[in-house]
Amino acid sequence: MTQPLILHYAPDSASLVIRIVLEELGLPHDLRLVDRTKGDLDRPAYRALHPLGLIPALETPEGAMFETAAILLWLSDRHPEAGLAPAPSAPDRGDFLKWLFFTSTNLHPALLQLFYPERTAGPEAVPALLPLARARVGTCLDALETAAAAKPGWLTPDRPTLLGFYLGMLIRWLASFPPEDQAHVDPRSYPALHAVIAAAERRAAAQRIAQDEGLGPLPFTLSA
């Protein structure tokens, strides 16, 4: 029997998009809740799956996977029939890859700096870091808005896409800052991206996972 996929997750963390994609693809999998309050991330067994002790980690028949974008790409490449991303030989594969990794290496880390600035800079440098992180987030969203406005097949409201789900999760977190916080992002300020993530959150898979994690009926556009 093939070893099942096992996702190590925590509610409303970076594992959210992995859960949605697993559900969208209809892939059988087991869940393992990671309790951060009890030090699960630092346990040797978990560090063997993810050397930095971060979420998510996905156990597969080929070994443990970590890094959100890597897991997403691994899943979509093994199920090209779902059309969540261009196939490796598709003409728009390069465009998709550059924007996927643009999101994972620029937007995602800058966003985390807004939530956990002391991890990056130490407490004494937080006041200097926050405006830089906010500016970085704005630059990334502006670029992604321009990309989405062209309605490429890999980032369109017309069908579910890997990047649409991923951006929905990230924009959700930015929208969760209080409106008076300078880090707050109203999804409606980016109409092309808003259309993509609004369509993504209506997918049955997204709705099921949002309900399971208590995220409400508008998990990606909660501030709209």
JORAQUI-V402277 format. One record per residue. N is the residue number from 1. RES is the residue in one letter. PSI is psi in radians with two decimals (999 if undefined). Layout:
N:RES:PSI / N:RES:PSI
//
This chain:
1:M:2.41 / 2:T:2.38 / 3:Q:2.27 / 4:P:2.74 / 5:L:2.43 / 6:I:2.05 / 7:L:2.15 / 8:H:2.10 / 9:Y:2.93 / 10:A:2.51 / 11:P:2.43 / 12:D:0.69 / 13:S:-2.97 / 14:A:-0.22 / 15:S:-0.23 / 16:L:-0.86 / 17:V:-0.56 / 18:I:-0.76 / 19:R:-0.76 / 20:I:-0.77 / 21:V:-0.70 / 22:L:-0.71 / 23:E:-0.74 / 24:E:-0.67 / 25:L:-0.17 / 26:G:0.59 / 27:L:2.20 / 28:P:2.40 / 29:H:2.76 / 30:D:2.67 / 31:L:2.46 / 32:R:1.92 / 33:L:2.25 / 34:V:2.01 / 35:D:1.75 / 36:R:-0.46 / 37:T:-0.31 / 38:K:0.20 / 39:G:0.34 / 40:D:-0.57 / 41:L:-0.39 / 42:D:0.00 / 43:R:2.49 / 44:P:-0.65 / 45:A:-0.67 / 46:Y:-0.65 / 47:R:-0.40 / 48:A:-0.43 / 49:L:-0.72 / 50:H:1.95 / 51:P:-0.39 / 52:L:-0.04 / 53:G:0.79 / 54:L:2.89 / 55:I:2.40 / 56:P:2.96 / 57:A:2.44 / 58:L:2.07 / 59:E:2.24 / 60:T:2.92 / 61:P:-0.32 / 62:E:0.09 / 63:G:3.09 / 64:A:2.43 / 65:M:2.49 / 66:F:3.06 / 67:E:2.07 / 68:T:-0.88 / 69:A:-0.65 / 70:A:-0.75 / 71:I:-0.79 / 72:L:-0.79 / 73:L:-0.70 / 74:W:-0.77 / 75:L:-0.82 / 76:S:-0.63 / 77:D:-0.44 / 78:R:-0.13 / 79:H:1.08 / 80:P:-0.38 / 81:E:-0.39 / 82:A:-0.37 / 83:G:0.43 / 84:L:-0.31 / 85:A:2.72 / 86:P:2.49 / 87:A:2.74 / 88:P:-0.54 / 89:S:0.01 / 90:A:2.55 / 91:P:-0.51 / 92:D:0.24 / 93:R:-0.73 / 94:G:-0.77 / 95:D:-0.79 / 96:F:-0.83 / 97:L:-0.74 / 98:K:-0.63 / 99:W:-0.54 / 100:L:-0.83 / 101:F:-0.45 / 102:F:-0.77 / 103:T:-0.77 / 104:S:-0.47 / 105:T:-0.15 / 106:N:-1.05 / 107:L:-0.88 / 108:H:-0.87 / 109:P:-0.68 / 110:A:-0.68 / 111:L:-0.78 / 112:L:-0.53 / 113:Q:-0.53 / 114:L:-0.63 / 115:F:-0.65 / 116:Y:1.04 / 117:P:-0.54 / 118:E:-0.43 / 119:R:-0.61 / 120:T:-0.78 / 121:A:-0.18 / 122:G:2.67 / 123:P:-0.64 / 124:E:-0.38 / 125:A:0.05 / 126:V:-0.79 / 127:P:-0.52 / 128:A:-0.56 / 129:L:-0.71 / 130:L:-0.83 / 131:P:-0.55 / 132:L:-0.73 / 133:A:-0.71 / 134:R:-0.73 / 135:A:-0.68 / 136:R:-0.77 / 137:V:-0.79 / 138:G:-0.75 / 139:T:-0.75 / 140:C:-0.77 / 141:L:-0.66 / 142:D:-0.76 / 143:A:-0.73 / 144:L:-0.59 / 145:E:-0.75 / 146:T:-0.74 / 147:A:-0.76 / 148:A:-0.57 / 149:A:-0.44 / 150:A:-0.10 / 151:K:0.95 / 152:P:2.76 / 153:G:-0.41 / 154:W:0.03 / 155:L:1.36 / 156:T:2.60 / 157:P:-0.10 / 158:D:-0.32 / 159:R:2.81 / 160:P:2.47 / 161:T:2.67 / 162:L:-0.83 / 163:L:-0.55 / 164:G:-0.77 / 165:F:-0.76 / 166:Y:-0.83 / 167:L:-0.58 / 168:G:-0.77 / 169:M:-0.80 / 170:L:-0.74 / 171:I:-0.55 / 172:R:-0.82 / 173:W:-0.71 / 174:L:-0.64 / 175:A:-0.30 / 176:S:-0.25 / 177:F:2.54 / 178:P:2.55 / 179:P:-0.51 / 180:E:-0.19 / 181:D:2.35 / 182:Q:-0.27 / 183:A:-0.22 / 184:H:2.41 / 185:V:2.17 / 186:D:2.07 / 187:P:-0.50 / 188:R:-0.24 / 189:S:-0.23 / 190:Y:1.42 / 191:P:-0.67 / 192:A:-0.78 / 193:L:-0.69 / 194:H:-0.73 / 195:A:-0.70 / 196:V:-0.87 / 197:I:-0.50 / 198:A:-0.69 / 199:A:-0.68 / 200:A:-0.70 / 201:E:-0.28 / 202:R:-0.19 / 203:R:2.50 / 204:A:-0.65 / 205:A:-0.79 / 206:A:-0.69 / 207:Q:-0.71 / 208:R:-0.78 / 209:I:-0.68 / 210:A:-0.73 / 211:Q:-0.74 / 212:D:-0.61 / 213:E:0.08 / 214:G:0.68 / 215:L:-0.01 / 216:G:3.00 / 217:P:-0.23 / 218:L:1.22 / 219:P:-0.46 / 220:F:-0.46 / 221:T:0.64 / 222:L:-0.38 / 223:S:-0.11 / 224:A:999
//
